[in-house]
Amino acid sequence: MCLHGRKVTEYRFSRVADTDLKSIAEYTIQTFGVDQMSKYTNDILDTASKVAEKPSRCRSYITRSGDKFLRHNSGNHALFFIERTYGVLIVRILHQAMDFDSHLE
């Protein structure tokens, strides 16, 4: 797909990452309200789009068991993803206070 001569790369969410995003949205609504939820989830989606356009900007992350991901932060969360032929698959969206490895393995 092209937009004004620029290649647009796709991102997709795994089922688990989709659940992560919904949980983040629900928590944010309950704690901070609808406006903040909208801002925060839009920031995550913008980050996913930027990651898909240029995954080389992201740093690599290797779990204790050797699984390899790319990682990019969005606010207090980290997006973990892998490259695919269509773009990137967002595998998880985890709060930075979490033990990443226990949620990625």
N, C-alpha and C positions, 0 to 999 in steps of 0.2 A: 504494500500500500504506500502511496506517495502523497504528501501534502505539501504543496508549493515547492515541488522539486526535492523535498527532503524525505528520506526513507523513514517510515514510522514502524518501529518494531513493537511487537505485541508482548504484553505480559498477561499471565494467567495466575490465578490463585489455586493452590491445592485445596482439597476439601478441608483439611485441617487449618490452613491459613485463612480460608474463608470464615471458618468458625472462630479463629483468633480475632479477625476483624470485627465480627458481630459481637463478640464478648467485650472487646475494647469499646465499641460503640455503646453497648448497654451499660457498662460500668461508668463511662464518661457521662451519659445522660443522667444516671442516678446520682452521681457525685457532683458534676459541674453544670449540668443542664444541656438542653438541645443545641444551643448556639455553639458551645465549646465542642460538643460531639461532632457537629458538622465541620467545624474548623479542623479538628484533629484528624478525623477520617479523611477529609480532603487532602490534608498534608501527607498522610500515608499513601493515598492514591497518587498524588503528585510525585512522591518519592519512587513509587513503583514504576511510573512512567519514565522518569529520568534514568532509573536503573536499566530499564528495557532498551532505552536509546543508546546508552553507553555503559555497559557492564564493566568495562575496564577501569572505570573510576572507583570501583568498589574494592574493598580488601578481601582477601581470602580468609576463610575460617575453617579450621580442621578440628573435628571433635577428638576426644580422647581415644575413640575407637578407630580413627582414621577417615571418617566420612568427610568429604570436602564440599564446602559451600562458598558462595560469595555473600558478603554482608554489607549492608548500608543502613545507617541510623536514620530514624525519623522521629524527632522529639525524644521521648523517653523509651522508644521502642526500636528494635533492630529487625530489619527484614532480612531473612535468609533465603537465598534462591540459588537455582542452578540454571545454566544456559541450555537452551533447547534450539532446535532449528528455526522455530517461529519467533524466538525471542528469549524470554526468561519465565521460569516457573517459580513463583514465590512459594516457598515450602512452609515457612512459619513466620509469624510476626510475634516477637517475644519482648516483654518488658526487660529493660537492661538490668534490673535487679534479679532476674531469674537465672537459674543455672542452665545455660543454653544447652549444654551437652545432654542433660537428662531429658530435654524436650525435642532434641534433634535425632536421637538414636532410636 
